[in-house]
Amino acid sequence: MKILSSHHEYSTKGAGDLIDITADIAKSLKGVSLTTGNMTVFVQGSTAGITTFEYEPGLIADIQQFYRDLVPSGRDYHHDRTWGDANGFSHLRAALTGQSLTVPFESGRLLLGTWQQVVLAEFDNRPRKRLVIVHMIGE
C-alpha cells in the first residue's frame, strides 16, 4: 500500500459558489503508480464543504436554493454574536455537508457514476482561497 497526495487551490466567489473539481482530482491519479484504491478529498476550513451531485445548471440552482431555505443567512446566529462576522449560517451549512468525501478508483479511474461530479461548496459570506487536499491510498 502506498499513500500519495496532491493539493489544489481554488478561488471562490463566496456563499453559494459550487465548483466542479472532478477533472482536477482525476488528474491526481495521472502519472502516479496507483491503479486501485481510495481517494479522500478534503477541503480545509470550517465554512466550505465537499459533496457530489450531477453538476448541471438546474441542480446547481436547486442546491443553492436548498441551502438558502434550510439555513438562511439573514437569521441571528449565536456565532455571529460571538465573532461579529455574520457567517454563522456558513458554518452550519458546512457542518451539514462535511469537509471530505471518499471516492474509490480502479484501473486508474475514479469510480463515479455517469452524472456524478465532485463539488467544492463555498458557504462563507465572502470570496475565499480554498485548499483541497487529495490523499490516495492504494496499490
N, C-alpha and C positions, 0 to 999 in steps of 0.2 A: 504494500500500500504506500502510495505517495500522497503528499499534500502540497498543492501548489496554490498560488494566489495571484490575483490581479486587482488593480484599483482603477476606478473610473470616476471622473469628476464631472458634475453636471451643474449648470447654472439654471435655476428655476425662476419662475415669474411670481411666485407667491401662491397663496391659498387657491386650490383648485387646479393647479398645474399638474397634469398627468403626462408622463414622458415614457414612451415605449423604449425600453432599454434591451430588448431581446437580442437584437443584432450585435450589440456591444458585448453582452455576456457570452453569446455564442462564439464570438471571436476569441474569447479567453481560452477556448478549447483548441483553437488552431495553433499548430506548431508546438504543442506540448505532448508529452509521452503518454498521457492518459487517454484511454478509449472508453472505459466503463467505470461508473461511479456515481457520486452525488456532488452537486454543486450547491453551495449555500450562498445566497445573495443577500447582503446585509447593508442597510443604509445607516450611517452614523447620524445621531441626532434624535431628539425626542419629539420633534414636530414634523416628521416625514415617515413614510411607510413604503413597503414593498408588497405588491399584490400581483394577481394575474387575472386578466379578463380579455375578452375579444376587443381589441383596440380599433374601434370604428367610431365615427362621429356621433351617431345616435347613442351608443352606450357610454361614450365619454361624457356626453351631456347628462345622461341618466345618472351616472356615478357622481358627477359633480352636484347634481340636484339632490341625490340621496344623502350626501354628507351635509349639505346646507340644511335639509329638512331634519335630519337626525340630530345634528349638533350645530345649532345656529350660532353664527358669530356675534350677533347682537345682544346676547344674554349677559347677565352679570355672573361671572365665574369667580370662585374663591381665589384661584390662581392669579387672576387679574388684579385683585385687591392686594395680594402679597407682593407682586412684582411690578404692577403698573404697565405691563407690556401688551395687554389686550389680546393675548394669544392663548388663553385658556382653552378655547374651542379647538385650537390646533393640536394641543397635547391630547385632548380627548379623542379626536379623530385618529391621531396616530396610534393611540393605545388600542383602539378598536381594530385597526388594520394590522399592526405589528410591523416590526422593522426588518424581518427576514423571511425568506422563502427557500425551500429546498427543492431542487429540480434534478431528477436523475438523468444520466446520459449513458448512451451505448453507441458503440462504433463511432465515437467522436461527435455524436449529435445529441442535442437536448431532446428529451422525450416529452415535448409539449404537444398538445392537441393541435389540430389544423388551424383553429381560430383562437388559439391561446397565446397571449403575449405576456411578458413580464414587464411590469409597470412600476416606475418610481412615482409615488404620490406625494406632492408637496402640500402641506397643510398650514405652514406658518403664514402669518399675515404680511409677509414681506418677501422679496426675492432673496434667495439663498444660494450659496455654493454647497453642493452635496457630494459627499464622498461615498461611493458604493464599493464595497469590498466583496470580492468573489473568492471563495475558498473551494477548491476542487479536491475531492478525496477519491482515490480510485487506483486503478491499475491499467 
